[in-house]
Amino acid sequence: MILLTFFVTTSITVITGYSHLELKSKPGSIHPILTKKLQMECTVRDLKSEDHQFQNGNSPFNKAIDDKSTSKASVTKQEVALSRLLSLVITKKNEGTGLNETMVSVTGCDSPVIEKQFEGTFQVEGTTEGSTKTGEMGYISLTWNRPVDEHSGLFFCEAYALDPFKHSVSLTAGLKIKSIEPKISDLVTYISINDRHIEQLQAKVSEIKTENTELKERNTNITLANENLKKYVDLRIPKFQFGSFSCSSQGVTFNPPFNKTPEVFTSLTGLTMGFSSQYSTSTYSLGVQSVDKLGFSISCTINGWSASAQVKWLAVEL
């Protein structure tokens, strides 16, 4: 951030009876290193929509610009009404050849066209089909980031239009932007401001790092708490299945399978036997042979005439 008195607006205006062409820049001069941005805008406005006060002059451009004051408008006395704006063109005088070189132009609602030799030098936007601003018939705006000495010079904006009788009309406004070498005191102030800005950024970065570390620790604690809660829930609510089978069964299949091998408990719930002189005694045996996550196999035998048994089982995953 530069807290110097360089940010002034310089403008030059050509007035007609009903419309005017204005070329302005902000700031009015370039201070290499210190000037962060240079903006130039050329606009055509309808005089009926605004209250204008300008000073008379003979030149279409301002030849001397003081960076600490706003230059006065230069006015022609043409009485021309514009019915339609066709195009806007910004040119720059080549100090070597003395010729004006086209920098950028815009026609209708098409995107502005930057000439090849100026590509990558500035950003541009504009239209001649009107804008969102009241009374503005068209505009073209250029922006230089970190302008240097070569970006200074004499600029012209030319507007081509039709009057109410469909006759061609052209207007021109010029503006000279100087490049002023900064003083030692300016550079010292600039460095001091930048140092303070860097210190503020470093403090902010440190603050963000601290907050980020705290968030990471908080996230780690939440993750550990969730894991412990899951373990607690798993311990407090064991998974189990139960059912029954007859002694003639070979085994039981779990549905669904357990995550780990459960403990299986069995209990005899019903035993029936008939009486026959052929069986003086009756025997019964029951055992779980093997258990895994999918099920368990059993060994169940009963000796006796017309004998049968019913068994209940319970499987618990501890």
C-alpha angles and dihedrals in degrees: 000000000000115000095191129121095252100105104092128134119240118194140173124194138195112199129206128182095272107008139032137206117221129190115187139164137200117237104022094223139022123246104190113232092007099060109078098182139015120198126190124183132183116195138176113210136185108242092208090069097055144039108245130190118183136164121237122249142153104228122081090215140040110250098188124044125188110203091214097056139044112255117236122250120260113221136198122198099229113143100209127144118207119218096175135011112220107179146344124216129187118201135179127212114244104224091204099053099021089229127126112244120205112240104175140346138189130200125187115322093325118120115270114266118226116204114243097247090056098044113128092016099099144355119250141191133170151122140204095209094083130273139235091266116097113257095004112131095185144329145193121205129193127193127192119193114213094356118206136194095284090060092064123087144092115320132188132196117203124194121199117197148144125253123219089274091055091250119146115257129185130188129188133198125180135201132184119210116195128208111225121192110232120244123241089252090054091052092048090052091046092051091046092051091047091049090054090047091051091049090052091049092049090051090049092049090050090050091050091049090052092049090047091052091049091049091050091050091048091049091050091051091049091050092050091047091052091049092050091047090052091051091048092050091048090052096044097046109044118195116242144169131192141185145134139256140182123250090253092065121107098207150318130260118212118232108228105014118246123248090235136010110289132212112255124210125187133195132186108235103168136022126175127180134175127215125248133158088230091067112054090170136026128209134196131188133174131180141159107235103187139357132196137154092280100050145294138265124224141203112213124165132170127184120200143087111290090348126164137166137200120209131192122206137196125195118194127186104213 
